[in-house]
Every structure is written in structure tokens, then in C-alpha cells.
């Protein structure tokens, strides 16, 4: 259960990316929301309380001051903590259209949780813009899209700054994973390499990067596959082999889970 305030934004036909709705949620202890292969991306800033966010197989615990991103074409589950006295409160924007390209251009397509993001003022802009341009739907849509683009740009800059401050240990883990872009991944090999349990590796990696080892490497592989699908005429089976998948059917399923379309469909759209 929840209550809050939401605004539906008029659609502007000429825009490839647009804000469908925005608002604020006051989530009660029993709040639960789930989307299977979501048709939209959610960009949210937590004002109070704490909740749980699951994106495909990844789970995060956003608290006050954190940003979370629920990407399009993914499984989303959002729940409030059952034992907190205050409402889990967050500002949110629902963005539709070619959102992936926007997030890719700012290197945020692998990012789902950004702790301690000092951008609350940007997320309040939606309500300010309604007060200024509420009677002009097209102007409102354009201003909201600019505001969301500014949020994404600022978050990207924050992540870039933090990446430069990763511990030596996590930087070495990233370098190790980057070398596996074209090879199969075995958690036991990584454990042996770093003389740590894989659970310890994953915990350290996620704490600093905001994502798991597996998701970091998977995004690298999917990005490589996208490039090969767009820029070459290689068969899907050859592309699968080049990014470390012996089974092309399995690769196609992984690709669709991550992007919402099969490799063949992706190639048709991009050529």
C-alpha cells in the first residue's frame, strides 16, 4: 500500500525519449510493486526510510539519500521494509522510449543503485516545472526531459569520480574481469586468482561499484555483442563464441533478458 502525488505528462510525438509520469511515493510497510519485463525506466531518489529493490537477479537496499534506477525490459520488484515506523518515501520519474541509448551515452546502463547522491534538488524539479508550465504540455515535456538528462549527467559524473577512488583491490578485480570479455567466466578461477572466496569477492566488488561481479562482466559482454551485431555481418553463433558463450541459444536468451530483444531483432533495428 502507498499514497502520494503523481503527474501524467502529455506525450510529444517527435521525442524518442519522454517522461510519461513523475511523482512522490509514501510507501507503507506492506508496499509491494512488481513488473515483469518493464516497459519503462524508473529513476528515483529516496527521501526517507529504506526499502528493497530487485532488478532481475540483483537486490539492493536504497535508503535516504540514495538513487536507484529500474531499467526498461528488466524484471523489477520494489518493497518497503516491513519493520520501519516511517514511510519509505521517494521521488520518481517514469521514462519511456529509447531510454537505453540515453543511459549508455552517459555510461550508466550498468548502474542500478547510487548511494549518497547529493542531487535531491534535481529530483524536486518536476513539481517546480509543473507549477511553471502546467498549461503547456509540450513545453512541460521538453523541460522535464532536460531535467532528467541533467540528473543522468550528474549521476554519471559522480560515478566517474567514485570509480577513480576505488580501492586497489577492486581495481584489480575490474582489470581481471575486463580480460574475460571474450572468454567464459568461472567463479572458482577468480577465487583462486585472488585467494578469496567468491562470496567475499562479490561483497567487496558490489560495495564499491554498486553491482555484482557477474552483472559487471555480463554488461561488458552484451556491449561487445551489440557492437558486433551493428558493425559486422557475423552470425549470431560466431558472436556468441567471441564473447565466451559456446551455446548460441543460451547467449540469445541472455541477450534478450538483458535488452528485451533477441540478437537478430537487435541487428534489424540497428541496420
N, C-alpha and C positions, 0 to 999 in steps of 0.2 A: 504494500500500500504506500501511496505517496500523495503529496499535494504540491502545488507550485504555480508557476506562471509561465505560459508559453505563447509564442507568437508564430503564426504561419506567415511565411514571406511569399509574396507574389512571384510566380515563375517568369523569368525573362528568357524568351525563346533562343536568343542569339548567344547565350552564355554556355560554354562547355562545362563549366563548374558553377554551382549555385548553392546558396543557403536555403534549405527547404523550411527549416524551423529553428528556433532557438528559445532558450528559457532557463528557468531555475527549478531544480527538483529538491524537495524536502522529503527525504526517504525515511519512512517509518522502519522499525526494527524488522518487520516481515517483508520488506520490499524485495521483489524478485522480478527481473526482466530478462528475457532470452530471445535472441534472434538466430536463426539458422541460415547461414549464407546471407548475411545482412545486405540490403540494397543500398545502404548509406554508410558514411563515415561519421563517427561522433568524436568531437573534440571537446573535452570537458576540463573544468578547473574546480577542485574541491575547496569549499569554504570552511566546512565544519565536519567533524566526525570522521569515520573511516568505514570503508566497505571492501568488497572483494570483486575483482574484475577478472573474468576468464575469457581469453581470446584463443580459439582453437584449443591447444593443449597447455597453454601458458596461463598462470594465475598470478595476479598482482594484488597489492593491498593499498590502494591510494588513500591518503589521509589529507588533512588540511594543508594547503599549500602545494599539493601535487597536481600535475596534469596527467590525464590518461586519454589515450587515443584508441578508439574501436574501429579498425579498418573495414572498409567495404569488402564484401564477398567472404567474410570470415564468420565463424560461429562466435557469438557474444553471449555472455551471461554476467549480469550485474546484480549483486545482492548487498544489502546493508548488513552491518554487524548486528546480531540479534541482542547483544548484551549492553549496547550503549544507550545512555539516557537521552542524549540529544539526537536530533535528526541528522542523518548523513546528508549534507547539503552541497550541491554542486551546480555551477553554471555550465550550460552545454550548447553546442551548435551541431545541427544535423546537416551534413554537406553531401550533395549528390552530384552526379555527372562524372567526368573524368578526373576523379579525385586522386587516383594513384599517381598520375603524372605530376600533379602539384606536389605531392609529398616526396616523390622520387627526386624532383628537381632540387629539393632542399635536404636531401639525404635523411628523410625522416620515415621512410617506408618500412624500416626495420624497428622503429621505436614505438612502444605502446604505453610506457609509464615513465614520467619525468618527475622525480621527487624535487621538492623545494624549488619550484619555478616561480620567480618573483614577477608574475605578469597578471595578477588579479585585475588590475585596471583595464587591461586589454579585453578581458572576458566580460567586463561590465559594459563594454561599448555598445553591445546590441540594444540594450534598453535606452541608452542615450540617443542612438540613431533613430529608433522608433519615435522618440519624442521630437526629433528634428525633422524627419522625413516620412512620418507615418502616412501622410496623404498621397505621397508619390511613390508608388510601388516599385517602379523601375529604378529610381534614384536610391531607394532604400536597399534594394537588392545589390546594386553596384557598391554602395558604401559598406554593406555587410561583408561582401566578398573581399573587398580591400582590407577590412579589419581582420578577417580570418587569414588572409595571406600574410598580413603583418605578424599575427600570432605564430604562424608556421615558421616564418623567417626568424623571429626572435627565439623560438624554441630551438631551431636548427643552430643558431649562433651559440646558444647556451650549451647544447650538446657537444658542439665542436670544441668549445673552451674546456669542457669537462674531460673530453677524450684525451686532450693534451696533458691532463693531470692524472691519468690512470696510473696505478702502481706498475712498477717494472714487471711484476708477476703477471698481471692481466695483459699488459702489452705483449709479453712473450706468448701468452695464450692466443691472442689475436693473430700474431705472426704465424703461429703453428697452424691455426685454422685457415688462414689465408692461403697457405701452401696446399690445402686439401680441396681447393675449389674444383679441381679436376680429378679427384680421387675419392674412393669410398671412405667413409668415416667409421672408425671403431673406437668406442669409448675406452676399451681396455688398453688400446695402444696409447691413447692420450694420458691415461692414468699412469702407465709405465714411464712415459716420457717425463712427466712432471713429478713422479714419485709421490702421488697423492691419489686418494680415492676419487672416482669421478664425481661423487656427490659433493666432495669438498671443492673440486674444480668448478663445478657448476654454480655452487653457492657463491664463491668468490667472484666469478665472472658476472653473474647476474646482479650482485650487489653494486658493482661499479658501472656496468654497461646498461643495466635495465632490461636485459634479455638473456635467454639461456644460450649455452654453447650450441645446442642443436639448431635453434632458430637463427642464430647469427650465421652459421655456416649454410643453412638452408637458403636464407635470403641471398647470400653470395652466389650460390649455385643457380638459383632462379634468375638472378640478374644476368648471369653469364648465358643462361639458356635463352633469355629474351633477346639478348644481343645477337646470338647466333641465329635465332628464328627470323629476326628482322634483316640481318645483314648478309646471310648466306642462304644457299638452297639446300643445305644439308638435310637429310632425312631426320625425322624425329628420333629414330633409334640411334643414329650417329651422334646427335646432340646429347642424348641421354648418356651414351658411353663416355663422351668428352667431359661430362661433369660428374662422373663417378657412379652412374647407375647402369647395371648390367641388364636390367629388365625395363624395356621401354614402356610397357604398360603401367608398371609401378610408377615410373617417372611421370607419365601423363596424369596419373591420379594425384600425385603430389603437387604437380604444377597447377592442376585445376583447383585443388584445395586452397592453394596459396593465392591464386589470381582470379579465380571464378570462371575461367575458361580453359579449354584444352590447349595444348601447344599448337595444334592445327588451326583452331579458331583464332588464337592469338596472332598467328602468322597472317591469316587472311585479313584481319583487322588492320594490321600494320603495313601491309604491302598493297 
